[in-house]
Amino acid sequence: MKSRLHLPLLIVCFALMAACGGKVIPTRDGTLPTWMGTLEDLRRYPQDLTVYAKAAGEDKVLVSAAEQANQTARFMRLTFGPWEMVKTSTRKRDVTVLFNKARGYKDGYTRWTQAEWDSMSSNAALGSFPSRSQAAIAVRNTNLRELPTNEPRFSEPTPDAKANPFDYFQYSLLPVGTPVLIAHTSRDGRWHYVECAIAGGWVADQDLAPVSAEFKHMYRNSTFAAFIRDKVNLATPMGSVVANIGTILPMRSNFGYGAATAGAGQTIELMTPVRGMDGMAELAPVTLSSADAVAWPMRMTPGNVAKIGNVMMGQPYGWGGMFGDRDCSALTRELLATFGIWLPRNSVSQARTGSIIMIEGMPTEAKEDQIMRNGVPFLSLVGMRGHIMLYVGKYNGRPAIFHNVWGVRTVEDNDTDRRFVIGRAVVTSITPGAELKNLYRTTTFADRLRTLSTPADTLQ
């Protein structure tokens, strides 16, 4: 979702917030920045997923044990697919074309120059692409980039990246433990072009370690645990690593150690990949609270999905994992990963996963009826072009959706591409911002909804 945030919009946001009245819902990190707003939906709809889980039946099993096993097997097959590849599937021309013409802004009002673009191209050494075929693993959370640089590319001048978190060089944030295939290495050795289950792109060398055949066999045949909290510190002999929801790591018991324990106040013992002294991947033991991680896949009930989702509630929006935050598709992907359900990287592909009901072109009331009649609370996804949402059940006779959303399109001074910024994970109706007087063409999300999809066979 594109952002265009200018000073006049800040004034509009304040005016609209005052007109709406009521409590301002802060982000999970604290007080709202001045450029964020709150809408009527955020006061009408409880910002606590347990409310919706209780209505749906907290302990109701959403998918059978057999279906969850099938989904988990698919998750493993796709996740570890790069380790089975003998060469990259990415075409050279699809990589080289991205280096052709400089575009966008680095920060503030500084444009990228063609000389800088050409320098990146020279360092990428694409004349020999692909030059490698090496299985590897992420040894920390790492950014998957369009070009081999940590510098951002904004579509407009951006003095404050937090107020416009759309770095279009950013594809995704890969969690520690992500299997990849290294297809190519830059001239200076600092960047690798990799393929992973969700996309191809550039990753910093320091974030990867090549894996041996023995490592691959042990790792992928392990029993795994899923993280159910964010920003969990993993203390290893090689340094500290952070793990978030969406990360799965092998349990230590797979490697000849004692079995992991579980329960309140107890611990769970995992192994995390690190880069050894020889540069190759090895595993280091870590001991965590059982409140941080559970045996994977977690039993899929509304109560369990709500528990994980509530950790994400109120967290700030970040395009492609920018600043370590989530966008709409990262929220759904990482939330459902805890339960063994694999989703593609972007919202369009996620909306095409599983059983699909087309709702495009229907009136809002008909769309709401379809969602409530055929949607499975805490499993079904509601999609439109550029955005994906999790349906969490009925509230006061209307569908409620959980999503990390940047904003609602508005008009100001004949500019039809402004945003009333929400900028965080929230629960709303399918018409957030309907009360805004300067809503673009009086169009809400409901007018743009296209699909209701359920990514796994359900018991409902």
Long-range contacts (C-beta under 8 A, 24 or more apart in sequence): 1-328, 1-386, 1-387, 1-405, 1-406, 1-407, 1-419, 2-155, 2-166, 2-417, 3-164, 3-165, 3-166, 3-406, 3-407, 3-419, 3-421, 4-156, 4-415, 4-417, 4-418, 4-419, 5-35, 5-163, 5-164, 5-418, 5-419, 5-421, 6-415, 6-418, 8-412, 8-413, 9-35, 9-410, 9-412, 9-418, 9-419, 9-420, 9-421, 10-34, 10-35, 12-410, 12-412, 12-418, 12-420, 12-438, 13-37, 13-420, 13-421, 16-420, 16-436, 16-437, 16-438, 19-437, 20-435, 25-314, 25-426, 26-314, 27-314, 27-315, 27-316, 27-423, 27-424, 28-313, 28-314, 28-315, 28-316, 28-424, 28-425, 29-314, 29-315, 29-316, 33-162, 33-163, 33-423, 35-163, 35-421, 35-423, 36-421, 36-422, 36-423, 36-424, 37-420, 37-421, 37-422, 38-422, 39-408, 39-420, 39-422, 39-428, 39-432, 39-433, 39-435, 39-436, 40-434, 40-435, 41-426, 41-427, 41-428, 41-429, 41-431, 41-432, 41-433, 42-422, 42-426, 42-427, 42-428, 44-396, 44-429, 45-395, 45-400, 45-427, 45-428, 45-429, 46-395, 46-427, 47-313, 47-314, 47-426, 47-427, 48-310, 48-313, 49-305, 49-306, 49-307, 49-309, 49-310, 49-313, 49-392, 49-402, 49-427, 50-303, 50-306, 50-307, 50-310, 51-395, 52-302, 52-306, 52-377, 52-378, 52-392, 52-393, 52-395, 52-400, 52-427, 53-301, 53-302, 53-303, 53-305, 53-306, 53-377, 53-378, 53-392, 53-393, 55-377, 55-393, 55-394, 55-395, 56-302, 56-377, 56-378, 56-392, 56-393, 57-301, 57-302, 58-301, 58-302, 58-303, 58-306, 59-301, 59-303, 60-301, 60-302, 61-299, 61-300, 61-301, 61-459, 62-300, 62-301, 62-302, 62-305, 62-376, 62-378, 62-379, 62-456, 62-458, 62-459, 62-460, 63-300, 63-339, 63-379, 63-456, 63-457, 63-458, 63-459, 64-457, 64-459, 67-456, 67-457, 67-458, 68-297, 68-300, 68-339, 68-340, 68-456, 71-297, 71-339, 71-340, 71-341, 71-342, 71-456, 72-296, 72-297, 72-340, 74-342, 75-337, 75-340, 75-341, 75-342, 76-220, 78-197, 78-342, 79-178, 79-179, 79-197, 79-342, 80-179, 80-220, 81-179, 81-197, 82-135, 82-179, 82-180, 82-181, 82-194, 82-195, 82-196, 82-197, 83-135, 83-179, 83-181, 83-211, 83-216, 83-220, 85-133, 85-181, 85-195, 86-133, 87-130, 87-133, 87-183, 88-130, 88-133, 88-181, 88-183, 88-184, 88-193, 88-195, 88-200, 89-195, 90-130, 90-183, 90-193, 90-195, 90-200, 92-126, 92-129, 92-130, 95-124, 95-126, 95-129, 95-184, 95-193, 95-200, 96-121, 96-126, 96-129, 98-146, 98-147, 99-124, 99-126, 99-147, 103-153, 104-153, 104-154, 104-155, 104-168, 105-153, 105-154, 105-155, 105-156, 105-157, 105-158, 106-151, 106-152, 106-153, 106-154, 107-151, 107-152, 107-154, 107-158, 107-159, 107-161, 108-157, 108-158, 108-159, 109-157, 109-159, 112-153, 120-147, 120-148, 120-149, 122-187, 123-148, 123-186, 123-187, 123-188, 123-191, 124-148, 124-184, 124-186, 124-187, 124-191, 124-193, 125-184, 125-185, 125-186, 125-187, 126-184, 128-184, 129-183, 129-184, 129-193, 130-183, 130-184, 130-193, 131-183, 131-184, 131-185, 132-182, 132-183, 132-184, 132-185, 132-192, 133-181, 133-182, 133-183, 134-181, 134-182, 134-210, 135-179, 135-180, 135-181, 135-182, 135-210, 135-211, 135-216, 136-179, 136-180, 136-181, 136-182, 136-192, 136-194, 136-208, 136-209, 136-210, 136-211, 136-281, 137-177, 137-178, 137-179, 137-180, 137-208, 137-209, 137-211, 137-215, 137-219, 137-273, 137-281, 138-174, 138-175, 138-176, 138-177, 138-178, 138-180, 138-203, 138-207, 138-208, 138-273, 139-176, 139-207, 139-208, 139-209, 139-238, 139-241, 139-273, 139-274, 139-275, 139-281, 140-176, 140-207, 140-241, 140-242, 141-173, 141-174, 141-175, 141-176, 141-207, 141-241, 141-242, 141-243, 141-244, 141-324, 142-173, 142-174, 142-178, 142-203, 142-204, 142-207, 142-208, 143-170, 143-171, 143-172, 143-173, 143-174, 143-203, 143-204, 143-321, 144-170, 144-171, 144-172, 144-173, 144-174, 144-194, 144-196, 144-199, 144-201, 144-202, 144-203, 144-320, 145-169, 145-170, 145-171, 145-201, 145-202, 145-203, 146-170, 146-171, 146-201, 146-202, 147-202, 148-186, 148-190, 148-191, 148-193, 148-202, 149-202, 150-204, 161-322, 161-323, 162-316, 162-323, 163-421, 165-316, 165-317, 165-318, 165-319, 165-322, 165-323, 165-325, 165-406, 166-319, 166-322, 167-319, 167-320, 167-322, 168-319, 170-319, 170-320, 170-321, 170-322, 171-199, 171-201, 171-320, 171-345, 172-198, 172-199, 172-201, 172-320, 172-321, 172-330, 172-345, 173-320, 173-321, 173-324, 173-330, 174-203, 175-243, 175-244, 175-246, 175-247, 176-234, 176-241, 176-242, 176-243, 176-247, 176-249, 176-272, 176-273, 177-247, 177-248, 177-249, 177-272, 177-273, 179-211, 179-220, 180-208, 182-208, 182-210, 197-342, 198-344, 198-345, 199-345, 208-275, 209-273, 209-274, 209-275, 209-276, 209-279, 209-280, 209-281, 209-282, 210-279, 210-280, 210-281, 211-280, 211-281, 212-280, 212-281, 215-280, 215-281, 215-282, 215-283, 218-254, 218-255, 218-283, 219-250, 219-273, 219-283, 221-254, 222-250, 222-251, 222-254, 222-255, 222-271, 223-250, 223-251, 223-253, 223-254, 223-295, 224-248, 224-249, 224-250, 224-251, 224-295, 224-296, 225-249, 225-250, 225-251, 225-260, 225-268, 225-270, 225-293, 225-294, 225-295, 225-296, 226-293, 226-294, 226-295, 226-296, 226-297, 226-298, 226-337, 226-338, 227-292, 227-293, 227-338, 228-291, 228-292, 228-293, 228-294, 228-298, 228-307, 228-308, 228-311, 228-338, 229-291, 229-292, 229-293, 229-311, 230-311, 230-312, 230-315, 232-288, 232-292, 232-293, 234-270, 234-272, 234-286, 234-288, 235-286, 236-272, 236-274, 236-284, 236-286, 237-274, 237-284, 238-274, 238-275, 238-284, 241-272, 241-274, 243-272, 243-293, 244-324, 244-334, 245-308, 245-311, 245-312, 245-334, 245-335, 245-337, 245-338, 246-330, 246-333, 246-334, 246-335, 246-337, 246-338, 248-296, 248-337, 249-293, 250-283, 251-295, 252-285, 255-283, 257-285, 260-295, 261-290, 262-290, 262-294, 262-295, 263-290, 264-290, 264-291, 265-289, 265-290, 266-290, 268-292, 268-293, 268-294, 296-338, 296-340, 297-338, 297-339, 297-340, 298-338, 298-339, 299-339, 300-339, 300-341, 300-379, 301-378, 302-377, 302-378, 302-392, 302-393, 304-339, 305-335, 305-339, 305-378, 305-379, 306-378, 306-392, 308-335, 308-338, 309-335, 309-390, 309-392, 309-402, 312-404, 312-425, 313-402, 313-425, 313-426, 313-427, 314-424, 314-425, 314-426, 315-404, 315-424, 315-425, 316-423, 316-424, 317-404, 317-405, 317-406, 317-422, 317-423, 317-424, 317-425, 326-404, 326-425, 327-404, 327-406, 328-387, 328-388, 328-389, 328-403, 328-404, 328-405, 329-388, 330-404, 331-390, 331-402, 331-403, 331-404, 331-425, 332-381, 332-388, 332-389, 332-390, 332-403, 335-390, 336-455, 341-455, 341-456, 343-455, 347-383, 347-386, 347-387, 347-388, 348-383, 348-385, 348-386, 350-381, 350-383, 350-388, 350-453, 350-455, 351-381, 351-383, 351-388, 351-450, 351-451, 351-453, 352-451, 352-453, 353-381, 353-453, 353-455, 354-453, 354-454, 354-455, 354-456, 355-453, 355-454, 355-457, 356-451, 356-452, 356-453, 357-451, 357-452, 357-453, 358-450, 358-451, 359-449, 359-450, 359-451, 359-452, 360-449, 360-450, 360-451, 364-430, 364-431, 364-444, 364-446, 364-447, 367-430, 367-446, 367-449, 368-398, 368-399, 368-430, 368-446, 370-452, 371-399, 371-430, 371-452, 372-398, 372-399, 374-452, 375-399, 375-452, 375-454, 376-454, 376-458, 376-460, 379-454, 379-455, 379-456, 379-458, 380-452, 380-453, 380-454, 381-451, 381-452, 381-453, 381-454, 381-455, 382-430, 382-449, 382-451, 382-452, 383-449, 383-450, 383-451, 383-452, 383-453, 384-445, 384-448, 384-449, 384-450, 384-451, 385-448, 385-450, 387-445, 389-430, 391-452, 392-427, 398-429, 398-430, 399-429, 399-430, 400-427, 400-428, 400-429, 401-427, 401-428, 401-429, 401-430, 402-426, 402-427, 403-428, 405-432, 408-432, 408-433, 408-436, 408-439, 408-444, 408-445, 409-439, 409-440, 409-443, 410-436, 410-438, 410-439, 410-440, 411-438, 411-439, 411-440, 412-438, 416-440
